[in-house]
Amino acid sequence: MTVPALKSRMFNAAGWLIGSNVAGQLLRLISNLILTRLLLPEAFGLVAAVNTLYFGLVMFSDLGVWQSVIRSEHSDDPRFLGTAWSVQLLRGVLLFFIVMAIALVLHLGAGAGWFESGTVYADPRLPPMMVVFGLSALLQGFESMNLASAQRELLGLKLARLEILSQLSAVLVTITLAWLTRSVWSLLIGSVVSSAVRTLMSHFALPGKLARPAWDSSYAHEIVDFGKWIFISSIIGFLAANGEKLILGGSLSVASFGIFSIASMLMAAFVGVYSSLNGHVVFSSLSLALKSGDKSEELRVYAHVQSLVDLFLGASAGLIIMAGQWAVWILYDQRYHSAGWMLQCLGLSVIAIRHQVTEQLMFARGKPSWVSANNALRAVALVIMIPLGQRVWGEFGAILAVAVCQFASWPLSLEFKRRQGLLTWATERWWIPALAFGLGLGWLLNAAFTALFPLLHR
């Protein structure tokens, strides 16, 4: 594929992915605004705990099947795809039974007094909620490999349509059930419906032959050999990205954890656009550039993408740090206003994730061990800094530590860039000016909103 053709497909896919992510985040935001008026903060705390535990299991069992399909030279072979799908199916079944076991442990632990009274893990509603959510593991195991093939080929429109329709189905089901029942179960059932729609569409709404489970030992070895580093990286990556929820779930009340989940959701709504582009377009583009054999073009593509990311993340971080609280104060009622200062603290982590572009290059170059090391640094920092921050400054210190710990992986990322000849003025010059601009603009916005909404300012 020629460089102009790759660039055209990259920007086309990026456009559709940005559009679908913006639409998806708007759907989540509208749904969340409605649901916070129908349900209590405790409901969001419980569901956040379920999501965290389940997502942890997903990451702990990640063998990088999709990444293998994207990068393998055998990715067009039906037998390779069938083997990849078989690995994914086995993983889904295993996940389901592990979820059941964890639900049982939570039930027995709560009854035996293992958890502090009033915290998320001590709530008797958590174990049965885990059981219901375990159905998502089975459904995701049946997802077609056409999803990975579409990602490899940068089919942005088709992927965007699938994501939007699956999210829309969840929103409609969740809001309807919440309005009728005022129950936390509406949130869980909506998630399961979304997984079901996504799985069905992966088979019937994406191009590709209807794959059948197969098993080829050489292909299975290739997938597992590459996936062993993805497996290690995913375990540590989960702890680095979500370890704070595991820690805070055992120290915050259900209501406080629910309020924190609102701040995390708003941050995720922003970061989701960037993360989707990073995982879909950046990784695929760097992989295709590597296959071209043109090292200079690969380095040029990396430098260009990193500069664009730095401008976006730097300005956004400054805005959130200085004025992010207004998003909560204006949109949510008084019960959720504490999420405002939490969102400001989390805004610091936005600039910290600029090196995720470097981590995609690590994957594309077949060096996932570097990503594992990066995630390990962040995970260790969370384990040390969150309890320390909570002891010194209470809840504020704990939340601030969540953001600060994301910088723990910077030294190793910078060393990787130095070894690859990427640590240059051209790749590092934009994030500090962009952050300064964002801070200044955020200060102006904060002053303007203070004048416009004096009753909300506190």
N, C-alpha and C positions, 0 to 999 in steps of 0.2 A: 504494500500500500504506500502511495506517495505521501510525502509530508503535507502538501496542501490538502489532500483527501482526508488524512488523519485529523488535521486541524479543523476541517469543516465538520466532520462527524463529531469531534470532541465538543465543539461549540453548539452543535445541534442538540446533542444529548444533554449538555449542560443546561441549555435553555428549557428543555422539557422537564428536567429534574428539578431545576429551580422553581419552575411554575407549579409542578406537582407538590413540591415540598411546601411552598408558600400556601397553596390551597389546603394541603393537609394540616399545616400548623394552624391556619385560620379555622378549619373545622374543629380541631382539638380545642382551640381557644374558645370558640363560640359554645361548644359542648360543655367545656369546663365552667364557663360563666353561668350557663343555665343550671348545671348540676350542683354548683356551690349554693344555689338558691333553693334547691330541692333536698339536698343532703347535708349532713353535719360534717365538720372537719374530721371527726373520727373515721368516717367512711373512707376518706382519701388516705388517711394514715394506714388503714388496714390494707387497702388495695395496693398502696405503694410498697408495703412489706411483702405482699404476695408477689408482686411484679419483680421485686428485688431478688427474692429467694429463687423464683423460677428462672429469671434471667441468669442468675448465678449458675444454675444447673446447666442451662443452655451453653454458657461460655465454658463451663468446666468439662463439657463433652464435645467441644468444637474441634473437629478434625480438618477444618479448612477445605471441605468438599467443594464449595463454590470457587474458592481461590484456585483449587486444583483444576477445575474445569476451565477456568478463564485462562490459566497460564500454560496448560499442558499442550504439547504438540499432538496429542491423541484426542483432543477435545471434540473432534468431528466423528469419531468412531462410535457407532451405536453401542458397542459392547463396553467401551469405556464409560459412556454415560449411564448404561445400565448398572455397571459395577458401582459407580458413584452413587446412584440412586439407592442401591441395596445397602450401602454403608449408611446412608442417611436414614433409611427406614429402620435399620437395626438400632441406630442411635435414638430415634424417636420412641421406639418401644421401651428401650432401657430407661430413657428419661421419665416416661410415664410411671414406671414402677418405683423409680427413685423418689418422685414427687409423693407417691403414696406413702413411702417409708418415712419421709420427712414430716408429712402431716401427722403420722402416728407418733413420732418422737415429740413433736410440738404439743400434741394432746396430752401425752404422758408427762412431759416436762412441766406443763402448766399445772396439772393436777398435783404434781409432786413438789411444787414451789420452787422450781429451778430458776424462774425468772422474777425480776422485781415487780411487785404488784403495781398495776396501772400502766405498765409499758406495753408496747405492741405485742411482744412475744407471749405475754401472759394473757392476752385476750382470747376467750374460748371460741370466738368466731373464726379465728385464723386457720386452724387445721381443716375444717370442712371447706373453707374457701380455697385452700391449696388443692384439695381433691378435685374440685370442679375445674380449676385452672389447669390441672394436669392434662385435661383433654386437648389443650393446645399443643402439647408435646407430640401427641399422636398425629394431629392434623398437620403440623409442620413437617413431620417425617414423611408425609405423602406428597409434599410439594415437588413439582416437576423440575427436572434439570434444565428445562427450557428457560427458567428464570436466570440461571447462571449463564446460559448461552446468549440470552438477550442482553445481559450485562456486558459480556465479552464483546458483542457486536455493537455496543452503544446504541441500542434501540430505545432511545429515551421516551418517545411517545407511547409505545406499548407498555413500558414499565410504569410510566406516569399514570396511565389509565388504570392499570391494575391496582396501584397503591391507593389512588383516590377512591375507587369504587369499594375497596375493602374497608377503608376508613369510614366512608359514608355509611356503609351498612352498620358498622359498629356504633356510630353516632346516633342513627335513627333508632336502633334497638335499645341502646342505653337510655336515651332521653325518654322514650316511650315507657319503658319499665320503671324508671325512676319517678316519673310523673304519676304512674298508677300505684306504685308500691312504696315509694320513699325508702327503698331498701338498698343497702350496699351491694346486694347481689346483682343489681342491674348493671353495675360496672363490670363485674366478672363475666356475666352472660354476653354482654356486648363484645368483650375481647375475644371470647370463644367464637362468636359469630364471625368476627373479622377474620380470624384464622381460617375458618371454613371457607369463606368467600375467596380469600387469597389462594388457598390450595386449589379450589375448583378452577379459578381463572388461570392459574399457572399451567394447567393441563389443556384448557380449551380456548384461551384468549391470547396465547403466544405462539409464534411460529416454531415449527420443529415437529419431528415425528413423535408419535405417542411412544414414549420409552417403556421398555419392559425391564423388570429386575433381571440382572445377570450377574455372573461372577467370573472374573478373570484374575487369577492370582497375581500376575505381573502388574496389572492395572491397580489392583487393590494395594499391592506393595508400594506402588508409586504414590498413591493417594495418602496412605498412612505414613510413608517416609517423609513426604512434604508436610503432612498434617501434624506430625509429632511436635514440630516447633510451633505450629498454630495452636495446638492443644495447650502447650506450656504457656504460650503468650496469652491465650484467651483466659486461662485460669488467673494468671497474674493480672491480666488486663481488666478482668472483672473486678478484682480486688482494688485495682488502682482507680477505676471509674465509678464503682458503686460500693466500695468498702465503707464509705462514710454512712451509707444507709444501714448497713449491717451493724455498725457501731452505735449509731444514733437510735436505731430501733430498740436497743436494749437499755437506753438511758433517758430517752424523752418519753413524755406521755403520748398516748395515742393521738390526742388533739394537736399537740405541738408537732408531732411527726407529720400529721396531715397538713399543717400549715407549711412546714418545710417542703413537703411534696408539691405544694402549689408553686413555691419559688423555684423548685427544681424543674417543674413542668414548663414554667415560663422560660427558664434558661434553655431547656431542651428544645422548646419551640424555635428559639433563635439558632442554637447550635445545630439543630437537625438539618437545616438547609446546607450548612457548610459540611457537615459530616457525610451527607448523602453524596455531595459532589466529590468529596475527598475519597470516599470508598468506592464509588462507581466510576466517575469520569477520570479522576487523577490516577488511580491504580490501573485502570484499563489503558489509559493513554501512555503511561510510563511503561507498561508491559509491552504494548505494541511498538513503542519507540525502541525498546530493548531488542525486540525481534528484528527490527530493521537493520540492526548492526551498526548504526551510525551513532557513535558515542557522543560526538559533538552536538548532534540534534537532541539527543536525550538530555544532555546537560543544559542545553538552551531551553528546552521545554520545562525542565525543573525550575530553572531560575525565573522564568516568566510566570509560572504558576505560583511560586513562593511569593513573588512580589505582589501579585494580585491578592493573595490570601492575607498578606501582612497589612495591606491597606484596608481591607475589609474588617479584619479582626481587631486591629489597633484602634480604628475609629469607633467600632462598636463597643469595645471594652470600656473606653473612656465615657461614652454615653451612658452605659449601664451603671458604671460606678458612681457617676455624678447625679443621674436623674432616673435610674431604674425603678426607684420606689414609687414613682408616680403611676407606672403601669398597674401596680397593685392597688394603690389608693383610689384611682379613678374607676377601675373595672370591678373591684370586689367590695363586698360590704365589710362592716367594721370587724367582723369575726376573723377576717383573713388579713388585716392590715399589717400584722407582724411579718408577713412574707415580704414586705417591701424592703426592710433593711437586710433581710437574708439574700434577696436578689442582688442588692448592691454589692454585698460581699462576694457572691458567686461571680459577679461581673469580672473580677480580677482574673478568674480562670480562663476567660475568653482569649486573652493574649497568650496564655500559657500553652494553648493547643496549636499554636502556629507550626510546631514541629511535627504535627501529624502528617504533613506533606512529606517530610523526611522519612517518616515511618512507612509510608506507602512505597517510597523508593526502596527502603530496606526489604519490604516484601517482594517487590518487583525484581530486585536483584537476587532473590533467593537467600536472603540473610535475615530470616524472621527471629533468629536468636537475639539480634540487637533490639528488636521490638520487645521481646520478653524481658530483656535487661532493663529497658526503659520503664516498662510497666512495673517491674519489681521495685525499682526506686520509688515510684509513686505510691505503691502499696505499702512499703515499709514506712514511708513518710506519714501516710494516713494513720497507721497503727500507733505511731509515736506522737504525732502532732495533735490529733483530735482530742485524746484524753488530756494531754497537756494543756491545750487551749481551753478546754472546758474547766479544768481545775483552776486556771489563772483568771480567765474572764467569763466563765460560765457559758451559757448558750451562745453568746456572741463569739467567744473565743473558739468554740468548736466549729461554728459555721465558717469563720474566717480561715481556720486551718484547712478546711476542705478545699478552698480555692488556692491557698499558698502551696499546698502539697503538689499541685499539678506542675509546679516549676521544678520539681526534684529531678526530672528526667532531662532537663536542658543540657547539663554538662556532657552526657553521653551522646545526645543528638548532635551537639556541636563537634564532638570528636569524630563522629561518623562523617559529618560533612567535610571536616578537614581532610580526612583520609581519602575521600572521594573527589577532592578538589572543588568542593561546592561552598566552602566557607570563604566567601568573597564579599567585597563591599556591595556588589550588585544584588546579592541575595539577602543582605542584612540591613540595608540602609533605610527601609521604609517603615518598619514597625514602630520605632520610637516617635518619629514625627506624626504618624497616624494616631498613636495613642495620645500624644499631646493635643492634637486637633480635636479628638473625641472628648477629652477632658474639658477643654475650653467650651466646646459646643454644649456638652452636658451641663456645665455650670450656667450657661445662658438659659438653657431650657428649664433648669431647676428654678432659676429666678423668675422666669416668665410664668411657670405653673404656680409658684408660690403667690404671685400677684393675682392670678386668675382664680385660684381655688384656695383662698386663705383658710377656710374651715377645715380643709383636708390636711393642711400643713401642720406638722407637729415636731 
